[in-house]
Structure formats: C-alpha cells, structure tokens
C-alpha cells in the first residue's frame, strides 16, 4: 500500500498558492484493509476514507468509464491492481493529474508541470469528452489562473459541441461551477473562455447574445453590451466576495440582448425584459432563493441608482420598498454594490466618484429611521399609521435628495 498527494493540492503547491485541502490516492489497498487501519468510510459511490487522525480524504486508486449509471453516470472500478498512472489518467486536465510521493517527488506522466509553467490548460485523454461539466471546469480554471487553452483541447470541445454533449448538463452541476467561477478574481474570463470555445451560446445563451449589441456611447464608452457586462462582473468581484451580488451583476442587463434592432442603441424598457430573462435563467439553474430574488430586484431597479438625482422622493421610496430594504437592509446593501459595479463597469469609470451611492444610502437611512412609534403616540391606528409612515419617509427623502443634488 502506497499513498500519494494528488490533484489540486499538488497543483496549488507548485503554483505557490495556499493549500486548503489535501487529497490522497491509495494504491495497492482494499476497503477491508483501510478499515483495519482505522480509516472511516465516507464514499457511497466509490471508496473514499477519512484518515483516523488528520481527517484528510484518502481515495482508493480507481478507473472510470462512462455508462449512464453509477456515480454521475460512470462505472467506477477500484482495485489493488489499479496503478497510480491509471488513476491519474481519468482526471480532466494535465495540471490536475500530478501526484507527489512521501519524499516530495513528483509523479507527472502527462507533463502537467510543464503546462503549469506555461499557463496551459490541456486535457489528459480523449475521455475528457465523457463528462461535459469538464468544459465548465476548464473555463473556471482559466478564470482562476488566467491560463490559455491548448489547441487540441479546443478541438476536442468543438467535437463535444457538435455531438450535443453539452446539451444535457444537470442544472445543479452548472450552477456549482458557475458559483465557483464567480468567486474568482476575474469572473469575466470564465464567460469569455466559454465563448472562445463556442460553449457560451449553449450553456448561457442569455449572456452570449449580449456580445455585439450596441449601447449609447455617451453613457457606455465600451459600446458593446457584452463587454460592459463582463466589466461589471469584474467590478463586482473587486467590490465584494458575495456571490449573489456578482451573479446579479451578471444578470442586470440581460434584456438588452433582445432589444429590437430598429431601436438600437437605445434600450428603453430593458429592465422588465431583464427581469424575465433573469427569472428564466435562475429557474433553469435552480439558483438559491435569495440569489434569485436579488438578481431579479437588481435587474428591475438598477437604472434608478444612476438616475437618482432625476428621481422624485416617491420613486426613491418605491425602489426602497420594492427591494424590501426596511425589512432586509442587507439586500439594500447588496443592491447598492451591484449598482456601483454597474457604474464602474465602463472604461474610465473604474475609480470615478459616484455621488449617487452616498446619496442613496443617506435616503435609505433617514427613511429607515421613520417608525410607527411617533404616530401611535399621536393617536393614529391601523392603515393611518402606514400612510403616515410613508408620507414622512417621502418628506425626509426629499430633504435628503435636495442636500445631495448637484447645483443646477
């Protein structure tokens, strides 16, 4: 029995990155032998065990073959006869198919170290095509490491697309990879990589159709809506680690992708179509409820942030109420972060002042400070209290707006 560090922990160590989890592969053992050594089984679909002291995962060396059954549609064969190289051969990319023995020596049968050094993402074997989620993983690694894709891997993905392999991905797995990609420092690379290999139009058609759609240059120097949304997603990543905000940034302008050609570059009313497309996308991906709600609210109200000084107090309150800000102040802050990302997602605006942000937050704070207490003490009851609160909030918002509005 021999144990080797494998996969991401070896890759990240070679890249000089912090190692979060260490995974091991065990060659020459059986489940029964692992149990006698005190390991605790945790794998239902293939033999994985937790070390009795470190609690790190040890998986028996195995091979996989696509069958439509078993673990994610694969038949798994784990045996003492499976070699380390056979186990590494089933992995997706060469950079993830490197092992390290107890003395620190690398076992690298597919030249993953060279690909790491050269910033290349390359498939290990033609078996790459057997799991279409690997295309998403590849794009995620491109975003995480800023690596390029080997030509032969691009050709393999093209063959996967032609054969329809990407048409039947399980929603949960797509969302899992998307949410991880949104956690990278530059999520836009995930989408541009998918577009580069022809997969974006299949996996995220709502995003793909944004590219090439013009906007009014006065407000959008980048002109292209797809470029704008990519810049917004990256700005959201710069502003917050909140995946829901980053996802909302991705969805906020989806409606511009279906604006009729005869009205371009104007996109009047795109907020409503963005809401509908966001709703459909979230349903397809089965996104978490709060993530869905935030994305739809940002799509509906994102324009109001930029037009704040042109709005009246009643409209500002409608936005605050529409977001459910007073009961969910965290959502209001998420909305503001998405709005700031939208503002900064344009050439020349990355570090520009955004006075609307401070003003909107002040409007929220003064409105939130208005409660029922003073009106109950004044003898009001029932619907009259609700009406009085709303009228008072409009009053304090108007006063606050006047303080912030630029001089004419």
VMD Tcl script that draws the C-alpha trace (Angstrom):
set ca {
  {0.00 0.00 0.00}
  {1.31 3.43 -1.03}
  {-0.26 6.87 -0.60}
  {0.25 9.92 -2.80}
  {-0.89 13.53 -2.64}
  {-2.88 14.25 -5.79}
  {-4.82 16.82 -7.72}
  {-5.48 20.36 -6.62}
  {-3.23 20.39 -3.59}
  {-0.19 19.38 -5.69}
  {-1.14 21.88 -8.39}
  {-1.58 24.74 -5.94}
  {1.65 23.90 -4.12}
  {3.55 24.10 -7.42}
  {1.89 27.45 -8.11}
  {2.89 28.77 -4.70}
  {-0.71 29.08 -3.56}
  {-2.18 28.34 -0.16}
  {-3.31 24.73 0.10}
  {-6.77 24.44 1.66}
  {-7.36 20.69 1.48}
  {-5.01 17.78 0.90}
  {-6.33 14.79 -1.02}
  {-4.64 11.42 -1.22}
  {-4.87 8.43 -3.52}
  {-4.05 4.97 -2.18}
  {-2.53 2.33 -4.45}
  {-2.49 -1.38 -3.61}
  {-5.15 -1.48 -0.90}
  {-8.73 -2.62 -0.39}
  {-11.67 -1.22 1.60}
  {-11.25 -4.00 4.13}
  {-7.59 -3.16 4.64}
  {-8.39 0.55 5.07}
  {-10.91 -0.31 7.78}
  {-8.38 -2.40 9.66}
  {-6.07 0.63 9.71}
  {-8.75 2.75 11.37}
  {-9.89 4.72 8.32}
  {-13.56 5.73 8.26}
  {-15.50 5.21 5.01}
  {-17.36 8.24 3.61}
  {-17.72 7.47 -0.11}
  {-21.01 5.99 -1.26}
  {-20.21 5.80 -4.96}
  {-16.54 4.84 -4.74}
  {-14.17 4.02 -1.86}
  {-13.14 7.19 -0.01}
  {-11.94 7.16 3.59}
  {-11.05 9.69 6.28}
  {-7.69 9.34 8.00}
  {-8.21 8.46 11.69}
  {-6.02 11.35 12.86}
  {-5.82 14.06 10.16}
  {-9.37 13.52 8.80}
  {-7.96 14.04 5.32}
  {-9.55 12.15 2.43}
  {-7.89 9.02 1.07}
  {-9.42 7.53 -2.09}
  {-8.54 4.11 -3.43}
  {-6.98 4.28 -6.89}
  {-9.71 3.78 -9.46}
  {-10.64 3.96 -13.10}
  {-13.89 5.31 -14.52}
  {-15.90 4.59 -17.64}
  {-18.98 6.42 -18.85}
  {-22.00 4.15 -18.70}
  {-25.05 6.21 -17.85}
  {-25.14 4.51 -14.46}
  {-23.26 4.79 -11.18}
  {-21.55 7.93 -9.92}
  {-22.59 10.83 -12.19}
  {-23.16 8.32 -14.98}
  {-19.83 6.50 -14.60}
  {-18.94 2.95 -13.68}
  {-16.14 3.03 -11.12}
  {-13.54 0.28 -10.80}
  {-11.42 0.39 -7.63}
  {-8.93 -2.40 -7.08}
  {-5.44 -3.03 -5.64}
  {-4.44 -3.65 -9.26}
  {-5.22 -0.09 -10.40}
  {-1.96 1.82 -10.79}
  {-1.29 5.42 -9.88}
  {-0.91 6.33 -13.56}
  {-4.28 4.75 -14.35}
  {-5.87 6.80 -11.59}
  {-4.25 10.00 -12.85}
  {-5.33 9.20 -16.41}
  {-9.02 9.53 -15.51}
  {-8.57 13.16 -14.42}
  {-9.64 16.08 -16.56}
  {-6.61 18.33 -17.07}
  {-2.90 17.66 -17.01}
  {-2.40 20.29 -14.29}
  {-4.72 18.22 -12.07}
  {-3.04 14.91 -12.90}
  {0.16 15.32 -10.89}
  {0.95 13.28 -7.77}
  {3.58 13.64 -5.07}
  {5.04 10.81 -3.02}
  {6.09 10.89 0.62}
  {9.57 12.13 -0.26}
  {8.29 15.09 -2.26}
  {8.99 13.53 -5.67}
  {6.53 14.35 -8.45}
  {4.82 11.67 -10.50}
  {3.80 13.51 -13.65}
  {3.02 11.12 -16.51}
  {1.11 13.71 -18.54}
  {3.55 16.63 -18.26}
  {1.24 18.71 -16.10}
  {4.17 20.56 -14.52}
  {5.22 21.89 -17.94}
  {1.65 23.04 -18.62}
  {1.57 24.76 -15.24}
  {4.81 26.55 -16.04}
  {3.48 27.64 -19.43}
  {-0.04 28.54 -18.28}
  {-1.76 25.95 -20.47}
  {-4.99 24.04 -19.86}
  {-4.80 20.69 -21.66}
  {-6.98 17.58 -21.40}
  {-5.36 14.38 -20.14}
  {-7.04 12.00 -22.56}
  {-9.91 11.74 -25.05}
  {-12.03 10.57 -22.08}
  {-12.41 14.31 -21.35}
  {-15.49 14.23 -23.57}
  {-17.26 11.76 -21.28}
  {-18.13 14.41 -18.71}
  {-19.33 17.70 -20.26}
  {-19.06 19.53 -16.94}
  {-15.32 19.46 -17.56}
  {-15.80 22.27 -20.09}
  {-17.15 24.43 -17.26}
  {-14.30 23.38 -15.00}
  {-11.79 24.27 -17.68}
  {-13.31 27.75 -18.04}
  {-13.28 28.13 -14.26}
  {-9.58 27.27 -14.10}
  {-8.94 29.74 -16.91}
  {-10.60 32.42 -14.75}
  {-8.79 31.39 -11.59}
  {-5.29 31.11 -13.04}
  {-5.53 33.24 -16.20}
  {-4.39 30.27 -18.29}
  {-4.98 29.69 -22.02}
  {-6.38 26.56 -23.65}
  {-4.37 24.12 -25.71}
  {-5.41 23.95 -29.36}
  {-6.07 20.22 -29.21}
  {-8.38 20.76 -26.23}
  {-10.29 23.42 -28.17}
  {-10.71 20.91 -30.98}
  {-11.98 18.28 -28.53}
  {-14.53 20.72 -27.10}
  {-15.69 21.59 -30.61}
  {-16.33 17.89 -31.18}
  {-18.26 17.72 -27.90}
  {-20.44 20.62 -29.01}
  {-21.07 19.05 -32.42}
  {-22.13 15.79 -30.79}
  {-24.53 17.55 -28.40}
  {-22.62 16.57 -25.26}
  {-23.23 19.99 -23.66}
  {-26.97 19.98 -24.24}
  {-27.87 17.80 -21.28}
  {-25.84 19.09 -18.35}
  {-27.51 18.77 -14.96}
  {-28.59 22.19 -13.69}
  {-27.10 21.73 -10.24}
  {-23.67 21.00 -11.68}
  {-23.80 24.04 -13.97}
  {-24.69 26.28 -11.04}
  {-21.99 24.67 -8.89}
  {-19.32 25.52 -11.46}
  {-20.76 28.98 -12.18}
  {-20.85 29.92 -8.49}
  {-17.22 28.81 -8.11}
  {-16.24 30.81 -11.19}
  {-17.95 33.88 -9.75}
  {-15.69 33.54 -6.71}
  {-12.55 34.11 -8.79}
  {-10.84 37.50 -9.02}
  {-11.80 37.90 -12.68}
  {-15.04 36.03 -13.38}
  {-15.32 37.52 -16.88}
  {-12.61 35.11 -18.06}
  {-14.96 32.20 -17.31}
  {-17.51 33.56 -19.78}
  {-15.06 34.74 -22.43}
  {-13.36 31.34 -22.33}
  {-16.68 29.57 -22.85}
  {-17.38 31.96 -25.70}
  {-13.95 31.31 -27.20}
  {-14.63 27.58 -27.43}
  {-18.22 28.01 -28.63}
  {-19.88 26.81 -25.43}
  {-21.33 30.06 -24.07}
  {-24.21 30.11 -26.56}
  {-25.21 26.64 -25.40}
  {-24.75 26.98 -21.64}
  {-25.59 30.66 -21.12}
  {-27.34 31.93 -24.27}
  {-28.72 34.95 -22.37}
  {-25.16 36.13 -21.79}
  {-23.83 35.16 -25.21}
  {-26.39 37.22 -27.10}
  {-25.23 40.41 -25.33}
  {-22.00 40.49 -27.31}
  {-22.19 42.76 -30.33}
  {-25.27 44.60 -29.07}
  {-24.56 48.37 -29.10}
  {-25.37 50.88 -26.37}
  {-25.40 54.69 -26.40}
  {-21.72 55.75 -26.44}
  {-22.38 58.81 -24.26}
  {-23.16 56.55 -21.32}
  {-21.23 53.49 -22.43}
  {-17.84 54.23 -24.00}
  {-17.32 50.48 -24.40}
  {-20.47 50.41 -26.59}
  {-20.71 46.59 -26.70}
  {-23.18 45.30 -24.09}
  {-21.32 42.03 -23.66}
  {-18.09 43.85 -22.87}
  {-19.97 46.08 -20.42}
  {-21.46 43.14 -18.53}
  {-18.07 41.45 -18.32}
  {-16.60 44.65 -16.88}
  {-19.47 44.90 -14.39}
  {-18.97 41.32 -13.19}
  {-15.27 42.00 -12.65}
  {-16.05 45.21 -10.78}
  {-18.49 43.31 -8.58}
  {-15.69 40.86 -7.81}
  {-13.49 43.81 -6.91}
  {-16.13 45.25 -4.55}
  {-17.39 42.15 -2.72}
  {-16.96 38.42 -2.16}
  {-20.75 37.99 -2.18}
  {-21.58 35.53 -4.96}
  {-25.19 36.72 -5.08}
  {-24.06 40.27 -5.86}
  {-21.70 39.01 -8.53}
  {-24.48 36.93 -10.08}
  {-26.86 39.90 -10.00}
  {-24.19 41.95 -11.79}
  {-24.10 39.28 -14.50}
  {-27.87 39.38 -14.97}
  {-28.68 43.08 -14.66}
  {-28.69 43.88 -18.41}
  {-29.79 40.55 -19.91}
  {-32.78 42.28 -21.51}
  {-30.51 44.27 -23.80}
  {-29.77 41.07 -25.67}
  {-33.31 41.01 -27.11}
  {-33.80 44.72 -27.77}
  {-35.35 45.09 -31.26}
  {-32.72 46.09 -33.81}
  {-34.73 49.07 -35.08}
  {-34.46 50.93 -31.73}
  {-30.77 50.32 -31.05}
  {-28.61 51.63 -29.48}
  {-31.42 52.68 -27.10}
  {-32.67 50.07 -24.65}
  {-35.76 51.68 -23.18}
  {-37.66 49.18 -21.06}
  {-34.82 46.69 -20.87}
  {-35.30 46.44 -17.12}
  {-38.56 44.48 -17.50}
  {-37.12 42.10 -20.07}
  {-34.03 41.66 -17.89}
  {-36.27 40.55 -15.03}
  {-37.99 37.93 -17.18}
  {-34.75 36.56 -18.60}
  {-33.17 36.50 -15.14}
  {-36.15 34.63 -13.77}
  {-35.90 32.04 -16.52}
  {-32.14 31.65 -16.08}
  {-32.48 31.20 -12.32}
  {-35.22 28.63 -12.83}
  {-33.06 26.71 -15.26}
  {-30.00 26.78 -12.99}
  {-32.04 26.25 -9.81}
  {-30.20 29.06 -8.08}
  {-30.72 29.61 -4.33}
  {-33.87 31.56 -3.49}
  {-32.14 34.65 -2.09}
  {-29.73 34.75 -5.03}
  {-32.68 34.63 -7.43}
  {-34.58 37.36 -5.62}
  {-31.61 39.72 -5.50}
  {-30.81 39.19 -9.19}
  {-34.38 39.96 -10.19}
  {-34.56 43.05 -7.98}
  {-31.29 44.40 -9.33}
  {-32.50 43.79 -12.90}
  {-35.71 45.68 -12.14}
  {-34.26 48.66 -10.30}
  {-30.61 49.01 -11.35}
  {-31.25 52.08 -13.53}
  {-32.64 54.04 -10.56}
  {-29.22 54.20 -8.89}
  {-27.77 56.10 -11.82}
  {-30.80 58.37 -12.24}
  {-31.15 59.14 -8.54}
  {-30.82 62.93 -8.84}
  {-33.51 62.94 -11.52}
  {-36.00 60.99 -9.39}
  {-38.59 62.36 -7.02}
  {-38.79 61.17 -3.43}
  {-41.82 58.98 -4.10}
  {-39.93 57.00 -6.74}
  {-36.93 56.59 -4.44}
  {-39.23 55.19 -1.77}
  {-40.83 52.86 -4.33}
  {-37.37 51.44 -5.07}
  {-36.57 51.01 -1.38}
  {-39.91 49.29 -0.83}
  {-39.52 47.18 -3.97}
  {-36.20 45.83 -2.71}
  {-37.79 45.25 0.73}
  {-34.97 47.37 2.15}
  {-36.53 48.19 5.51}
  {-37.03 44.55 6.45}
  {-33.88 43.38 4.68}
  {-31.22 46.07 4.93}
  {-28.59 43.55 3.82}
  {-30.38 43.23 0.49}
  {-30.32 47.00 0.09}
  {-26.56 46.99 0.55}
  {-26.25 44.15 -1.97}
  {-28.33 46.19 -4.40}
  {-26.06 49.19 -3.89}
  {-22.94 47.12 -4.50}
  {-24.41 45.79 -7.75}
  {-25.28 49.36 -8.74}
  {-21.76 50.55 -8.03}
  {-20.35 47.68 -10.09}
  {-22.65 48.71 -12.95}
  {-21.42 52.31 -12.66}
  {-17.75 51.29 -12.60}
  {-18.07 48.70 -15.37}
  {-17.21 51.23 -18.07}
  {-13.87 52.48 -19.40}
  {-12.68 55.46 -17.38}
  {-15.17 54.95 -14.55}
  {-13.34 52.23 -12.64}
  {-12.22 54.63 -9.89}
  {-14.52 57.58 -10.55}
  {-16.55 59.26 -7.82}
  {-20.15 58.05 -7.56}
  {-22.08 60.64 -5.51}
  {-25.34 58.80 -6.16}
  {-24.14 55.95 -3.96}
  {-23.70 58.03 -0.81}
  {-26.93 59.91 -1.50}
  {-28.98 56.75 -1.94}
  {-27.62 55.30 1.28}
  {-28.49 58.50 3.12}
  {-32.02 58.35 1.71}
  {-32.35 54.81 2.99}
  {-31.00 55.67 6.44}
  {-33.33 58.63 7.02}
  {-36.32 56.68 5.72}
  {-35.49 53.64 7.85}
  {-35.35 55.87 10.92}
  {-39.06 56.67 10.50}
  {-41.03 54.19 12.61}
  {-44.59 53.77 13.85}
  {-43.82 54.90 17.39}
  {-44.42 58.64 16.98}
  {-47.67 58.05 15.09}
  {-49.04 55.62 17.66}
  {-48.25 58.18 20.33}
  {-50.14 60.73 18.25}
  {-53.22 58.52 18.40}
  {-53.17 57.03 14.92}
  {-54.09 53.41 14.28}
  {-54.48 50.86 11.51}
  {-53.96 51.96 7.92}
  {-53.47 55.56 9.05}
  {-50.15 54.62 10.65}
  {-48.92 53.04 7.41}
  {-49.96 56.10 5.42}
  {-48.30 58.46 7.90}
  {-45.04 56.49 7.84}
  {-44.95 56.59 4.06}
  {-45.69 60.31 3.90}
  {-42.98 61.05 6.47}
  {-40.47 58.92 4.59}
  {-41.16 60.79 1.37}
  {-40.63 64.05 3.24}
  {-37.26 63.09 4.73}
  {-36.08 61.53 1.47}
  {-36.92 64.74 -0.41}
  {-34.96 66.79 2.11}
  {-32.01 64.43 1.79}
  {-32.13 64.45 -2.00}
  {-32.07 68.23 -2.03}
  {-28.92 68.20 0.08}
  {-27.17 65.89 -2.34}
  {-28.42 67.11 -5.72}
  {-25.72 68.87 -7.72}
  {-26.22 72.58 -8.21}
  {-28.03 73.42 -11.44}
}
mol new
graphics top color blue
foreach p $ca { graphics top sphere $p radius 0.5 }
foreach p [lrange $ca 0 end-1] q [lrange $ca 1 end] { graphics top cylinder $p $q radius 0.2 }
display resetview
